[in-house]
Structure formats: C-alpha cells, structure tokens
Amino acid sequence: MSAALREAVWRANQAIIEAGEGAANPIVASVVANIKEMAKKGERLQPPFQVSGKNPERLKTEVAALLKRIPGILDAKVSSEQAAGFKSWLVTIADKVVNAAREGGFLGFGGERVSAAESAAIKELASALGVQA
C-alpha cells in the first residue's frame, strides 16, 4: 500500500470514529465500535475493492456503483430513520476527510481547505445516497 493510500485510510478511520462518537443511531454506533476494536488489534479497514493500479476515473466509477447500492440495502434491513441517519453519517465522514488538509499553498499558508473537485464529490455522494450535502 502506498504512503498516500495509507494516509487516506488513516484519515478515513479517524473521520469515521469522530463522526460517529456518541451516535444514537445503532448502525453508526455498531460500525464505530467495530472500527475501534479493529484499531485496538492493529487491524485496518480495507477498501471494498482493489485500488492499486486503477486510474482515478475507474475508481470513481466503482465507488459510485457501490454507493448506489447502499440505500437499497439499508431500506431492506433497517427503519427509514436509521437508514437516513447512516447515509447522512457517510456524508459527514466524507466532509471530515476532505477538510482534514489544505490543498495548494506553501508551508501551510494559503491554499484551499476543500477543492472544487472535493466539493463536487461530496455532492455526488449525497446525491447517490439520497441525502442533502
């Protein structure tokens, strides 16, 4: 795993935990508890598909297809309130990840917190999940 991918996975883990701390939604609380347990064991979340060797457009297509399945899975298994909370939580995680670092700038000065591409990606995520960004 490349250093950039390791960093992205670490940031995602942190964002998941932060966004789910004290969650009233039982699905969110369960996912956060599982991730914390994995962290105690030194385990990491793994991408749900092979990432290395794929260009960004191919990854985006695969992620979009995976995300479009989530609402149907949730709707079939949990209440609409729990499903809506879980989907909103996913958007919150994405927002925390993109806000974790600035892009551009020099020596920590200047740059932008969230790029236009990242903002667009969050809107696409929310749209795929059927929630507001």
Secondary structure as GFF3:
##gff-version 3
##sequence-region A 1 133
A	DSSP	alpha_helix	3	20	.	.	.	ID=ss1
A	DSSP	alpha_helix	26	40	.	.	.	ID=ss2
A	DSSP	alpha_helix	56	77	.	.	.	ID=ss3
A	DSSP	alpha_helix	80	98	.	.	.	ID=ss4
A	DSSP	alpha_helix	116	129	.	.	.	ID=ss5
###
